[in-house]
Amino acid sequence: MLDEDYIFKEDNQFVIKRELNGKVINFGSFGSLEEAINYRDELEFDGWPIPREENNSPNVEDNIEKINDNEYIVFRIIKDKKDVYGPYDSLTSARKAKYNLKATGWESDLDYAGSKYGKYISKISNKFVVRRIISGKYVEFGSFDNLEDARNHRDELVLDNWGEYNIKPSRGYGKYIAKVGKKYRVQKAIKGKPVVFGVYETLKEATLARDKFESENWENIPDKPEIDSHRYIYKTPRGYVIYKRIDGDVTYFGSFRTFEEALEERDKLIQNNWQLKKYGSDYTYYGKNIQFDGNYFTVEKFVYRDLRVYGVFKNKEAALKLKNRLQLDSWMAPYRLKTREYPYGENIVPFDYLFNVEIQQNGELKEFGPFHSFEEAVKKCEEIENQNEKIERENLFKNEFDLSDSLNDKERIFLEIYNQVELIPEPNIPFPQADIFEIFVEICKEIYENESLTRDKIMDIFQINPRQYSFYISAGEYLGLIERSRNNTKTLSELGLEVFSGDFEEIKLSLIYLILIHKPFYDVFGLYLNNMEIPTSEEIFEVLKNNEIYNVDSEVTLKRRATSVRSWIKWIVSQY
């Protein structure tokens, strides 16, 4: 076996093989290692679909059919009806479309950054529930013991336009057009390679351009565009990182505090043909998951835009041995995140065959060690971090509340959040009037997934009237999540994009914090913490009277606002 996962050299051919369900499957032979690596990466992307045996069927794999030498379609058959999407210029494009279609209930083949379980599916009390917002309220369509049954039921509902509700799905942006960020890209495969013919501000411009290129038989291939300012740079909770695929592997090129620093480094890397200088030597790549910087071999794995370091060695054989063991154990092992400051794992500094730990404690950078293994150093890091977290939490609790051992986990979480809040001045924006916070969250998610949405589209998706629409948009502007503008197309602010790019838990905590940094909500939540009961609207009204509320000058209006505040506090409490 070569030093590449699942690739073997046999009779001057590079063969991809993998054992699945107790059987060794041959996924194809290639004339060069590069071709094999590229196809292996496609298989990983698509979840290693088992190839069909050779026969006269045009089906390449489940839900994908080859219609001629250069085009594929994605299809499904449900209730004896064949639903077709495409065509697509390559098998890879068809596979991506299939993935997106399955994630969205076969509504759209466009890139989908959706929920953990798929569009319209939530997990509630160990059940998978199919639901969507209709006429401003959640409507449930079934509860299932497993995700597959829920997805099948959702797919049937989408096909039937959601039964009596008659909600018809949208079908994307048109042939050869894809939405990238806030713009529209016209792209077509030429001689087996994807070619970008232009990027346009509006769908109408992209459609006109696409029609023009088609009328010219796609002969006028444009000059290669300048590299996008964001290409290879990704936002993380810690700042910005640079990644690029090299020889089929996603390779890490550093972490940076600001986008400008990452952009400057990215441009240098491009000029130097992606040779990263470090410690006077170029990084050398020894197959997937092993990297050598001139001093140490590191075993690494790229997971959700973070690069995890699992081991640091002076010799390649030890690194290979650990890598092979981790692959058998599904990478279940201690690790530290790789950062610009600590390329061998956060807070870890190797010294020949020993390891030291540098970590902040009581405001000072302290050194611990030496440790004889990477695992011992990781364990020490986690031990110190847990101690620091415990001390910080105890100090926070002592700030304003006399805590006893009787506090439950929910109370401790709320107290910790409450004591971390730093209040901001009230904005000159109408005070929130949106009573169903869950719908507000879903509107923000929908805008995030689509990059932008028009007023009419939001009203249509959530079945709300113009007055309700203005309440929810104003709430987003109040929290700083939705960009303030007078036009009918709404986008998330930079803060909104950052919040809704997180996972479920991160989104939830961010929203709670953004609510509580406003003094009226902070004071009401403090009232809840004192009694561990949600205050009545009358009690909230009394609190609001002692706060400055923008553009509210009557008690009747203030009492109505108290109702909205109570619903938002109820949402916070319901999250734990």
N, C-alpha and C positions, 0 to 999 in steps of 0.2 A: 504493500500500500504506500502510496506517495504521502508526503507531508501535507495532504489536503483531505479534509473530511470526505469520505465516501467516493473518492476517486482512485482508481487503480490503473496501472499501465500493463496492458496485455497485447502482445504482438504489435508493438509500435502504435497502439491505439490507447486512448485515455477513456476508460470505461467508468460510468457512474453506477454504483451498486449500493443498495441499502437493505438491511433486513427489516421487514415490516410484517407484523402478525405471524412471526415465526417462519417467514419465507424470504429468501434473498431475491430481491427484484432488480432486474437490469433496466436502467433508465436510458441507456443509449451509449454509443461509442463516438469518439471525436478524434480528429486528426491532430489537434493541438491541445495543450493543457489549458490555455486561455479560454478556448471554446467550451471545454468541459467545466471550468470554474464558473463561467457565465451562466451555463445551463443549470449547474448545481444550485446557483444562487436563485435562479428563477423557480426551481423546484422548492427551495426553502420558503420563498415568498408565498407560494401557492399551497403550502402544507403537504408537499410530497404526494400528489395525486398518483394513484397506481395506473400505469399506462394500459390501454386496451390492447387485446391481442389483435394481430393483423387480420382484417377481414374487409369486406366491401363496404362497411359502414363509413359514412363521412364524419362520424363523431370522433373527435380527437380525444375527448375525455368527457366526464359528466358535464352536461349543459353547454358544451362548446362543439361547434360543427365547422368543418372546413368547407367553404363553398367554391373556392378556386385556389390557384397557386399562391395568391397573395392576400386573401381575405378570409376572415372567420366571423361567425355569428355566435352570439350567446342566446340560448333558448331554454325554455322550461315547458313542460306539459303538465297541465293541471285541469282536471275536469274535462279531459279529452280535447283540450284546446292548446295549440302551440303558440306560445308568446315569444316573439323574436326581437332581439336587440342587436344593433350594429348596422353595417359590417365594421370590422376592425382590421387594421392593416398588419397586425402581427398576433401571434399566439399570446405573447406577453400582455398586449393591450386587452385581448379578449379575457385573459385570466383576471386582470385587474378589474375589468368591467363586471365580471361574474362576482368577484368578491364584493364590490360596491353594491351590486344589485341585491345580493343576499343580505347585506347589512341593512339595506333600506326597505326590505320587504318588496323587492323588485319594482321600486318606484323610479329609481334613477341609477344610471351607470357611472355617475360622476364620483370623484373622490368624496368619501364620507368619513368625517371625524365624529362619529356618533357615540352613543352610550355603550356601556360594557356589554350589554346583551343584545343590542340591535335596536333599530328605530321602533318606537311604540311598545317596547317591552321593558318592564321594570321587575325587580325582584323584591317582593313584599312578603315578609314572614315565611321565608323558605318556599314561596310559590312564585312562579313566573307569570306575571299578569300582563295581558295585552290591553293597552288603554291609550287613548289620545284625547286631546282637548277639543271639544265640540261645543259651540255656543258658550264659550267662556268657562266650561266645566269639564273635568275629567269624566269620560265615559268608559267603563270597563267592558271588555268583550270576551272575557274568559280568564280563568286561572288554571295553571297547569303545574304538574309535578316536575317536569323537565323542560329544558330550554328548547329542545327540538320540536316538541309538540306545540309550544307557544309560537315558535317561528312559523310552523306549518299553518297554524290557525290564522296568524297575522297575514301570511301570504294569500290565503284564500279570501280574507276580508279585503285586502288591497285589490285583488282581481275582481271582486264583486262590488268595488267602489264603496266599501264599508256598509253594505246592505241598505237599509232604509235611509241612511244619511246621504247616500249618493255623492260621495266625495271622490272626485276623479284625480288620479295621480298625474304629476308632471313628468315629462320625458326628456329633460336635459336641454342642451343648447343647440343641438343640430349636428349633422355629420361633419367630422373633421374639426369641430370646435370644442374646446374645453375651457373651463373657468379656472384661472390661476390667480389666487389672491383676489384682487378687485378688478382684474382685467380678463380679456378673452383671447385665447391663443388659437391660431389656425395652424394645424399640424397634420402632415400626411407622410406615410412611409414611401420613400423613393429608393428603389433598388435595395429594398430590405432594411433601410435605415430611416429612422424618424427625422423629418426635416420641418423646422418651424418656419412658416411662411409669413408670420407677422403676429404682433401682440397689439390689441386694440382696447380702447377705453370703454367701449360700449358693445353690446351684443349685436346691435344693428350694423355698426362698422365692421365687426368681424364677419357677419353674414354676407355683407356686400363684397368684402374682400375674398371670402371663400368662393362665392359665385364667380368672381372675376378669374381667380386661379383655375377653377374648374373649366371655364370657357376657354382658357389658354392651355388646357390639357396638362396643367401643372408643370409647364416647361420652364417658366421663369423662376428658377430657384434663387431666393434672395441671398445677399451677402450674410455671412455669419454675424448675428447681432452681438453687441458688446455684452460682456458678462453681467448678469444681474447683480445689483449691489448686495443682495442678501444670499446669493448662492453659496452653499457650503457652510453657512453660518446659521446656528440654531439657538433659539432662546431657551434658557433653562431657569429654574428658580434661583440658581446661584449666579447667573450672568449670561455669558454667551460662550458657545463652544464651536470648534471647526471640525467637521467630518468630511471625508471624501472616500468614495469607493475606489480602491486600488487593487488590481488583479482579483477582483471579485470580493474583496474584504472591505468592510466599512472601517476606515482608519481614523484615529483620533489625532488631531494636530494642536490641541491646547485649549485651555479655558481662559476666559477674559472677563474682567469686571464690566467693561463697557463695549457697546457695539463698535465704536470707533477703533478701539484697540484690536478687536477681532478682525475688522475690515482691513486695517493696516497689515496685520500678520497674514491674512488670506491673500492679499495682493503680492506680498513678498514670496509666499509659497508658490503662487502661479508663475511668477517671474523665474523662480528657481526650479521649475518643473516638479514641484511638490517634494523637494528634498528638504526635510526638516533638520536643521543644524542644532545639535544639543551636545554639550560637553565636548565640543571640538570634533564631533563625529556625526555622520548621518545615521538616522534610524535605519535599521535593516529589518525586514519582515521575514520571519521563518514560518510561513504557512499561517493558517487562520488561528487567531487567538494568542500568538506568541510574537513578541517584539523585542528587538535588541537595540540599545542606544549607545553601544560602545563600552558600557560598563556592566550592565545587568540585563538578563533575560526576564521579561515580565510576562505572566500569563494573564490575559485580559479578555473581557467580553463586553460587547456593546449592548446595553439594555435600556430601552426607553430614553434615548438621548443622553444617558450617563455611561461612562466607561468604568467598569468595575475591575479592580486589580485583585487577583486571587493568589498571587505568589510572585516572589522576586528571587532570582537565582543567579549564581555566577557561571553556571554551565547550562548548556542547551539541553542535555539529556535529562536533568532534573526537571526542567520546565516542561519537556515533552511528557514525562511520566505523570506530572500533576495534571496536565491538560487531558490526557487520556482517561485518568481517573474521574475528573470532573465531568467529562462527557458521559461516562457510565452512570454517574450520580446526578445527572440533570443539573449540574452546576450548583448543587446545594452545598455551599461551603462558605466560610467567613470571607469577607472582602472589604476593601475600602475603595471609595471613589477616587479616580484619578483627577488631579487638578493641576493647574499651571504651576502653582507653588510646590506641590508635592506630587511629582510624576510617578512615584512608586506607591501611591495610596495616601490619602489625606492623613496628615500628622505623622507619617512614617518616614524615617530617614535611614537607609541601609548603610552599613559600614563593613565592607568585605562580607563576612558570613554572619554578621550580627545586625541587630536592628535597634535603633533608638526611637522613642516617641516624643514629639514636641507638641504640647497642647496647652491651651490657655486654662489657667486655674486661678481663681481669685484675682483676676485682672492681670496676671503675669504669665509669660510664656515659660513653662517649666519643661524640663527634660527628664524622661524616665527610661530606664534600661541599664545595660543592654539586654536584649532578648535573643534567644538562640534560634527562633523561627519567626516567620512572618505571621503565623497563626497566633503566637503568644503576643506579638505586638498589637495585632488587631483586637485581641481580647482585652488588652490593657487600655486601648483607646476607648472601647465601648464601656469598660468599667468606669473610667474617668468621666466620660460624657454622661453616663447615668447618674454619677454622683453630682456633677454640676447641675444637671437638670433637676435633681431632687432638691438641692440647696436653693436653686432659683425659684422653684415652685413653692417651697416653704416660705421663702422671703416674700413672694407675691401674696401668699395667703395671709401673712401677718400684717400686710400694709393697712387693710381697712376692716378685716373681719377676724373675730375671735373664733378660730376653728376648733372643733372637737373631733374625736375619733368617729363620731356618729355620721359624718358627712359621707354620702355615697358618691360613686364615680361621676354621676351626672352633675351633682352640685360642685364637685371639685373642678370639673372641666369648665363650667360656667364662671366660677370664681377666677380661674386662671385667665380666661379670655377677658373678663371684666377688668382685671387689674393690669392688663397689658395695653388697654385702650389709651390712646392719646387724642384728646378732643380737638376738633377743628372748628373754625368759625362757621356759623350757618351760612350756606350759599344763598345768593339772591335768586333762588329758583323756587317755584311753588312747592309748598310742603306736600309730602306724599298723600295721594288720595286713592291709591290702588289697594283694594281690600284683599285680593287673593294673591298672596305673594308667590304661590306656586306657579301661577300663570305668568307672572313677571319673569321668573327664572326661566321658564320654557321659552318665552319670547327672546330673551337674551341668548339662549342656546341656539335657537333657530337662526338668529342673525349671525351668530358666530359660525355656524355650519355653512351658511350661504354667503358669507362675507358682507352682504348687505341685503336689506329687504325694503320694498316699497310699503307705503301706508296701506294701500289696498291689499297687498299680499298678506300683511300681518293681520288685517281685519278678516280676511278670507280664511286663513289657516286657523285662527283662534275663535272665529265666529263672534267677534266683538263689534260694538258700534263705535262711531267716531269719538264719542265722549269717553268711553272706556279706553280706546286707543290712546287718547291724549293723556289719560291718567297714568297708564303703564309706561309710556315714553318719558313723561315728566319724572316718574319715579327713577328711571334709569339715569336721567340727567342729574337728579338730586344726589344719587350715589356715585356719580362720576363714571358710570359704566357705558353709557350711550353718548355718542358725540352730539353736542348741541348744534342744531342747524334748523333752518326754516324750510328746507326742501322736504319732499315727500319720501326720500330714500334715507333709511336709517342705517348707521354703522356703529359698531362698538368703538369706544375710545381705546387708547393704548392700554389703559388700566383694565378695561373690559376684556380686551384680547388676552391680556396676561392672566386674568382671573379664570376665564372660561377655557383656557388651554390646559388647565390643571385637571387632575382626576376628581372623582366625586367628592372625596373628603376635603381636598384642597379648595374646591369651589365653595363648599358649604362653610368652611372656616373663614374664607375670605369675605363672603357675603355677610356673615354675622359680624365680623370686625368692621366692615364698611358701614353697617347700620349703626353700630354702637359708638362710632367716633362722632356721631351727631348728638349733642347734649340732650335734646328732648328724649331720644330713645335711650341714651345712657342712663338718664335719671329714672325713667320708667323701669328699665331693666334692674336698676338698683333696688327699686321698690319690690320687684319680683324676688330678688335674692334675699331680701330681709324676711320675707314670709314664705318663700318657695311656693307661691300661688300667683297666678296671672292676675294683675290688678283689674278691677272693673273699669268700664269706660268713664265712670264718674271720677274714680281715683286718678285715672290718667289725665282727665280734663283738668284736675287741680294741679297736677304736675306741669302740664303744658302752659297753664296761666303764668307760671313763674319762669317761663322761657321766652326768648325772642323767636317768634314764628313769622317768617317772611310773608308779608302781604295778607296777614289775617288780622282783622280788626274788629271782629264781633264774636261774642261767646257762642252764638248759634253755629258759626263756621268752625270754631275751635272744637266744639263737641263732636262735629262730624269728623274732624281730623283725629280725634281721640279714638274713634272706631277703627280707623286705618292703623294707627299705632298699635292698638291691641292685637289686630290680626297679624302684624309683623312680629310682635313679641311672641305670639302663639306659635308662629312658624319657627322662630329660634328655639323655643322650648321643645318643639316636636322633633328636632333633629337629633336628640340624644335620649 
